Amino acid sequence: MAKISSAKIRKIIDSRGNATVEVDIFVDGKYMGRAAAPAGASKGAFEVKDYPEEGIDFGIMQFRSVAIPKIVGSDPLDQKGFDKLLHEIDGSDDFAVMGGNIAIATSLAVAKAAAKSEGMELYRMMLKKGKAKMPYPVGNIIGGGKHAINGTTMQEFLSVAFGKTYSDSAFANTIVHKRTGELLKKRFSDYPIGLGDEKAWVAAMGDMEAVQTLSDAISYTSEKTGMAMGPAIDLAASSFYADGMYDYKGRKLTTPEQIEFISGIVEKFSVKILEDPLDENDFEGFAELTKRIGKKTIIVGDDLFVTNKKRLSQGIKMGAANGVLIKPNQIGTLSDMIETVELAKKHNYEMVISHRSGETEDSTIAHLAVGLGIGYIKTGTIGGERTAKHNELIRIEEMERA
């Protein structure tokens, strides 16, 4: 029987220049799996804790002294058993002792080492049999909110490409990104524009101007490529919700007004994916919005669900949203994430697996998207830590054609 023979943990740098962790797991002394954890700027209140209260260095020290002796000797092919052990080592409900980032890096590294020990790619080991289906890429084009300075109130304006191949779709999104840059440079010729955390364009403009600019760039690209495309918006509404109102830099909306406003945008611009349009505690509002426009767009809960099976169950019962964002480090282990994915599939919720604003070159989510049959992947458009995921999916697509 294969066994975990050793483990290593190190502190590395993420795309924002902050510290994060990377874990190596060795199986039988010769098969190594490596995974790194990302970090979000816009985080849901119900996510597991990134690190212990004492900080990342304390978490690393604890992992070396407490966790490694307990995980050595474990069966890497028993993912559920291993992830259960991680929960037992931590002992809290939200990985406050070990840190959710340390837990997810370890959990994913074990899965990757197990796949290598079986002579398989991770996505193929997860898929087991059958034809792999590639996700559609959702690329961040214009940024605001907590991902940018002096940008829009809404956090992300994105492009969804529905090409015949993943490669075609990913490259189409890069054309949208370039075209948007051209449009913004003309519009703001006397002012500087830049790039935010996820390499999306940032300019001092309003939300409606941003979605119109995005729509124009997508129309241009769709006509040029002959590909079906459409806009997506991530409002991250919890970040500008306070005292019962949504604050658009001076213009405040009640929840009914927010639902009316967002419904109008979806209708006017044929928005394909709408993420976090309401506050993370407003299951009732999500349910009302889903009744109103759920047949016209995918309403995705991110902060609402935080990849948590219990919160998704509540949403299903109430009819809140019809899609769920999947972020592995929100929940702490691969097994917990898979339980949420399986529940979403059972109830026909669309899924979007996602990067975080603070990223690394780790491309594991590319394998998870294909291995679990997730329909969409949100991972930026340009930038090395973003293209690492795209390029891995291009490789996977090539392997599946061979």
Stockholm file with secondary structure:
# STOCKHOLM 1.0

chainA/1-402         MAKISSAKIRKIIDSRGNATVEVDIFVDGKYMGRAAAPAGASKGAFEVKDYPEEGIDFGIMQFRSVAIPKIVGSDPLDQKGFDKLLHEIDGSDDFAVMGGNIAIATSLAVAKAAAKSEGMELYRMMLKKGKAKMPYPVGNIIGGGKHAINGTTMQEFLSVAFGKTYSDSAFANTIVHKRTGELLKKRFSDYPIGLGDEKAWVAAMGDMEAVQTLSDAISYTSEKTGMAMGPAIDLAASSFYADGMYDYKGRKLTTPEQIEFISGIVEKFSVKILEDPLDENDFEGFAELTKRIGKKTIIVGDDLFVTNKKRLSQGIKMGAANGVLIKPNQIGTLSDMIETVELAKKHNYEMVISHRSGETEDSTIAHLAVGLGIGYIKTGTIGGERTAKHNELIRIEEMERA
#=GR chainA/1-402 SS CCCEEEEEEEEEECTTSCEEEEEEEEETTTEEEEEECCBCSSCCTTSCCSSCTTCHHHHHHHIIIIIHHHHTTCCTTCHHHHHHHHHHHHCSSSSTTTCHHHHHHHHHHHHHHHHHHTTSCHHHHHHCSSCCCCCEEEEEEEEBGGGSSSCBSSSEEEEEECCSSHHHHHHHHHHHHHHHHHHHHHHTTTSCCEECTTSCEECSCCHHHHHHHHHHHHHHHHHHHTCCEEEEEECCGGGGEETTEEEETTEEECHHHHHHHHHHHHHHHTCSEEECCSCTTCHHHHHHHHHHHTTTSEEEESTTTTTCHHHHHHHHHHTCCSEEEECHHHHSSHHHHHHHHHHHHHTTCEEEEECCSBCCSCCHHHHHHHHTTCSEEECCSSSHHHHHHHHHHHHHHHHHHC
#=GC SS_cons         CCCEEEEEEEEEECTTSCEEEEEEEEETTTEEEEEECCBCSSCCTTSCCSSCTTCHHHHHHHIIIIIHHHHTTCCTTCHHHHHHHHHHHHCSSSSTTTCHHHHHHHHHHHHHHHHHHTTSCHHHHHHCSSCCCCCEEEEEEEEBGGGSSSCBSSSEEEEEECCSSHHHHHHHHHHHHHHHHHHHHHHTTTSCCEECTTSCEECSCCHHHHHHHHHHHHHHHHHHHTCCEEEEEECCGGGGEETTEEEETTEEECHHHHHHHHHHHHHHHTCSEEECCSCTTCHHHHHHHHHHHTTTSEEEESTTTTTCHHHHHHHHHHTCCSEEEECHHHHSSHHHHHHHHHHHHHTTCEEEEECCSBCCSCCHHHHHHHHTTCSEEECCSSSHHHHHHHHHHHHHHHHHHC
//
